[in-house]
Amino acid sequence: MRMNQTLAISAVLFAIVLAGCVQEDPDAAAMQSAQAKGLNFLETLDIQQDTMTPGELYRSTAEDKYEGISELELYRQMDFYINVAYLEEGLEDSLRLQGKIEKAHALFDSLVPKWEEGSIDYTYFDPGGKQGDYAFDLYCITALQQKNERMEKKVLSELLEAGWHTPEAQGFRVIIDESWCLSLLAAYHEDEMILNKEMNDKKEALRRFRERAMEGLDEEQAFIFNFQKTMASTHVLMLLHHMKINGYGMDETYARELQQQIAEETRENMEKKDYLVNALYWLSVTDYEDEAFLNQLAARLVETQEENGAWKAAFDSEHFQGLMTARALLALEEFKGK
């Protein structure tokens, strides 16, 4: 079963306070330098040391289905190497990451045949769901990134009337995980009625989740919940984008509402890098019209880079720098291409 630490890890990765002065416009040379420094950092990064604490490694249990390492270690490595694969596709200078790129290919070349034959696990976000071998969200993201039709057909075959979840599932994870899986179905041009029905379900799930009360939460819990709301909106926007680029109809008005919602919530949290990376990437991908705001996001992101080229997490500054750095580089590259 996938570790229940995933949500907490996501909060750790993105809960970062920004420092320094604010530019209104990103400098092209500064952005190029930031990307070069980020690639230098990633090139020599020790992934195991970056993603696993000594205590977690000590508790690891090797299992063949997890490539001889623990489930937790495999999934954290996959999070990083999925981003490396996207960097290979999107960065002109990605050859500087050749060593990491080769490791990414080797990992997925070894995983995909097993995952094609293995079963999907839902229990990490749904107590009533079916137990299986491999986490549902990473299964769909891997199938989408690797363009694997056999995995896509398995995901489609397990779609239920209400999505892939039971009534016991976590609302936040239903939105973000199933948005990835619906994006996968859109990439394979599955039935439009299915996609539209599930899209409407996600819109309703998002509305309900965002209307939840916050009573009784401490400061850290409130931060996590507020960021979850923004991330949930981002994932529905992501699904709309994937449907649009694959030829499905899209509610443009609703997409603009989501963009504005994400932008407004990011403006209120400009000191937090979690919001910056998330907003800069997806608002750039979906052609957000406020270029001045995107410029400000990009400039702030460049300013927060460490001297060694990394972007650090606040709650655990010694770990998850690789994932943060890869995501920051992807966001800056997408912004440059806008």
Disulfide bonds with the S-S distance in Angstrom:
Cys140-Cys181 1.94
